[in-house]
Amino acid sequence: MAVSTGRDEVGLVTNGRKETQQAKLETLGIADSFEVTVYCDLAGGVDPKPATEPFDRALAALAVPPAATAYVWDDHSADVVGAHEAGLQSVWVPPDRPHESHLTDPDPEPTHRLESLTDLPTVL
């Protein structure tokens, strides 16, 4: 998820296939919560994260510079590396998933670590 720090616009960048992710967003009732959604799908011509292309597409659609944008993530290998390479700040909200508990000291280090998404306004 990319969050503009200068405005209230929110974008979503996902490595999931468009059809699958749209169904998830609709089930969760948040499909209309994003000003832009970038689906990383090789069949659709968008390289998956950690490539910078999906981040660049979201930034262009939101018309915001990378340095004024925070990318909230939970998957280190796909998200933080690409976000940093695209020039975005990264915000890690560790997931409550035992198989990812090894990420107590991720490299590269995220710009910010939060315990909950409710803490996000403190870093924006």
C-alpha positions, 0 to 999 in steps of 0.5 A: 500500500502506498500512502501519500504523506502530503494528501489523503490519497491512498494507493495499492500496489499488489503482486496478486493477479487482478481478478483474485485481488479485486475479489479480495478487496470487494469481500473486505469492502475496501475496493473503493478505498484506493485512488489507484490500484496497481496489479503486478501481473506479468500477463498484464505487462507489469513486473512484480515487486520488488521491481520499481515499475509498480511503485512508479506507476502508482506514484505517477497516477497519484501525481506525488514524488517518491520522497513524499510517499510512504509505502506500508508493507508486510512482505520484506522481500517483495516490498521494502527493497522495491520501495526503497529503490523507488525512493519511497519511505517504508513503513513496516507493520509486522504481521501476526504470522508465526512463519515471519517472526524471523524478521526481527531485524530486516535488511534493508531496514525499514524507514519506520516500524509500527505496532499497528496501522492505527499508529500510521498518522504518527509517521506521516 
